[in-house]
């Protein structure tokens, strides 16, 4: 079929087919980049999902949930419930330490944030955990509610 065409037409086809293919690949690549670029639709979905998770969960570097469990333990008398709450408190402490170590390794380029996280907030958190692990849980184990509530 191509043998019936003039050489000029065959050369034009030989140039046009690869050119159309290159343009098609370029258009497809452009559309893909538009879909996955920062501030693109896929990026916005990822950010929205991350923000939703952050809004409905307590951050591991935040001790509010741990403090709540301490308060619940101080008021609890059921040994089964005390065991469950103590286990949850241990999980929260392990998660806190894990996330603290994670951020300690990754904030090299942010000296102000690094100092705030590793010094300003970590010292009071360590004091909290030392009190919980030492005096508080010992009072709970002994059944001394008055000492635990101090």
BELBELPE-V745218 format. One line per field, one symbol per residue. ss: DSSP state (H for helix, E for strand, L for the rest). phi: phi as a letter, one per 30 degrees, with the letter a starting at -180 (. if undefined). burial: 1 if it has 9 or more other ideal C-beta (glycine too) atoms within 8 Angstrom, else 0. Layout:
# BELBELPE-V745218
ss=???
phi=???
burial=???
This chain:
# BELBELPE-V745218
ss=LHHHLLHHHHHHHHHHHHHHHHHHHHHHHHHHHHHHLLLLHHHHHHHHHHHHHHHHLLLLLLLHHHHHHHHHHHHLLLHHHHHHHHHHHHHHHHHHHHHHHHHHHHLLLLHHHHHHHHHHHHHHHHHHHHHHHHHHHHHHHHLLHHHHLL
phi=.dddddeedddddddddddddddddddddddddddcddiddddddddddddddddcbddddccdddddddddddcdbdeddddddddddddddddedddddedddccddbdddeddddcdcddddddeddddddddddddddicdddddd
burial=000010000100100000000000000000000010000100110000000000000001100011101101110100000100110110011011011100110010000001111100110010011011000110110000101100
